[in-house]
């Protein structure tokens, strides 16, 4: 990547783009352009090959059958796995998060192999569906403020020894395991159950992805008044008594 360009890949918007998750691509693109970066954004449909030369890859959520189809096609294609091997930054949400793990339960009730890019395994929860606003504390090693988002999933995701929890929830269910964890990450791959879209509610996460892709410690400041107003409104709404 040159000093002023960024290759942004939105993976399978025709299968994985529920609850406004495409907004994540819009936020990363806008925040990159606000810093003077030339962004080449590519929306890759499920009938197209995934390029391995991208800098940041974004994957959204989806229903059970589209999730299975996406996993099958990503396994066959291999482009995302090659991109990860090249050091690309990958950020995934909900169904996309599960696909990046070792396996999940598909719409047929069967164990479906994932891509193995995160050391997690997802099963189907037996209790109530995880639905509602979430507040949490992002892993302090990432240096990010409080997480705000919206979850809607039946999945339960267990972290293996090489995956770190992305956050610890104060409100909400997160990974659904009862241990307070939400999402998972390693050095270059991130997964979360948060919709919202999550990067609109948490623009500092988008900036983290940019810094990792650019291999820099800081970015020029930008006008965050709109984002901060949204964050404050959603955090206040989540903490109000029912």
N, C-alpha and C positions, 0 to 999 in steps of 0.2 A: 504494500500500500504506500502511495506517495504521501507526502506530508499534508496535503490538502484535499485528499479524496477518501471516500469511504464506500465500500461495496456492501449494501444492505439487502438481505434476502428474506422475503416473507414467504414461508413454506406452506404450500397447499391451502390457500385461502378458500378454495372451493369445498374443502372438507373440514378444515379446522379454523373456524373464525366465529365462535359463538360469543354472545354477551359483549359485543363491541371490541373483541380482542384485536381487530385490525388497527384500532386506535394506537396500539403499542408501536406499530410501524410508523404511523404518522408522527408520534411524539419523538421517536429516535431521529427520524429524518429532519424534523423541524429543529430540534435542539442541535443537531450537527450543523445545519445550514446557518443557524444563529451564530455559530463559532467560525463561520467562514469556510466550512468544509464543502467540497463538491461531492454531493451524494449521488451515487448510481444505485437506484432502488430497483430490484427485480422481484416481481410477484410470480412465484413458480407454482403453476397448477399441478394437480396430481397426475396429469398425463404428460408432464414435461420433466426432463432430467433436472436434478438438483445440482447446480454448479458447485464445485469444490473450492472455488477461488474467492468466495465471499469473506468479508471481515466480521459481520454480525448476522446471525440467523435468528429469526423470530418465528415461533410456532404457537398457535392458539389452541383453544379448547374445541371440543366437538362432541356430538352424540356418539352412542356406542358403536353403531355400524360404521359411520365415517371414520371413527378412530381405528377400527380394525383394518379398513381399507388403506388408511394412511400408513399404518405400521407395515402392512404387507408390501406396499409400494416403496416405502423408504428402505426396507430391508433389501429388496431387489435392486433398487437404484444404487445405493451405496454412496451417493454424493455427500450426504450429510456426515456420514462416518468418516469419509476422506477429509472433509472440511475440518472436523474435530481433530483429526490426526495432524492437520496442518496448523493447528492452534487457533482456529476461528472461535469467536465468542458465540455461544448459543443460549438463548433465553426462551423458556417454554412455559406454557400455562395449561393447567388442568389435564385434559386428555393428552396434550403434547408432552407435558411433564411425565405422565405415566409411560408414554411411548419411549422416552429416553432412558427408562430403567431397564431392568433385566426382563421383566414380564409383567403382564396385567391380565385381568379377566375380561374377555371380549363379550360381545353381544350374544354369543352362542353359549355363554357360560363356561367357556374353555380358557385355559391358560394360553395367552398369546405372547410370543417372544417379542421383546422390545429391542432397542438398539444397543443397550449396555453402555451408554455414555454416562449414566449416573448409576451409582451403586445403590439402587432402590428396587423394591419389589412391591407391586400394588395388588391388592385383593379387593373384593367387594364387601362393604360393610353390611352387617346384619341389622343394625339399629336404624334410627332415624337418619334421614338424609342430612348432610351438612349444608345448611343454607343460612345465609345472613351475612351481616357485616363482620369484619375481622379487624382487630387491632393487634399489633405485635411489635416486639423488639427484634430488629434485624441483628444478625450476628455482629458483635462489636468489632470483629476483625475487618469488616467491610466499611466501617465508618459512616453509616447511613442513619438517617432519622427514623422515627417510628413508622412502621408499615401500616397502611390502610388499604383495605380491599374488600371484595365481596366474593364469598364462596358459594358454590352450588354443585355438590358432587356426592356420590355414594361411595367413592373409592376410599380405601385405607392404604396408606403408603408407608412402608417400613424401610428405614435407612440402614444400609450396610456400613461396615467399618470405615470405608473411604469416603463416605458422603457426610457432609456437615449440614446440620439444620440451617436453612436460610434464615429462619426467624423462630422466636418463641412467642406464642400467642398469649395475649391478655384477655382477649374476647374472641370467641369463635372456636372452631374445631381444628383447623389446619390440616395436618396429615391424617387426622381421624384416629390416631393410635392411642389417644388419651395421655400421651406424655408431653403435650404442649408444643410439639414441634410443628413447624410449617415449612413446607418446601425442602429443597436440598440443593447443594451446590458443591462443585469442586473448583479447580483453578480457573476453568474456562466455560463450564456448563452450569446453567442455573435452571431450576424448576420450582414452580409455585402453583398453588391452587387459586391464586388471587385473580379475579376479574376486576373490572371497574371502569375503563381498562386500567390495569395496575400501574402502567407507566405514566398515565395522566395523573393519577392520584399520588404517585411517587416519582417525580421527575429525576430525583437524585439517583434512582436505580438506572434510568436511561443514561445519565451522565457516567455512571460507573461502567456501563457497557462500552461507552465511547472511549473512556480512559484506558480500559483494558485493550480495546482494539487498536488504539493509537499508541499504546505503551507510553503513556504520560501519567504524571502524578496529579495534574490539575488541568482544568479547562478555564478559558476566559469566562467571566461572569456573564449572566444573561438575565433578562427581566422575568422573574418568577412570580410576579404578583397574581396572575391568573391561577397558576398552579397552587400557590399557597392559599388563595381564597377557597379553591375547591377542596384542598386538604382539610382546612379548618372546618368547612361546612360538613364534610363527611365524618370527620372525627367527632365533632359535636353531636351529629345525628346519632352516631353509633353509641355514644355514652349517655344519651338522654334516657331516663327511665321509661319503660314501656307503658 
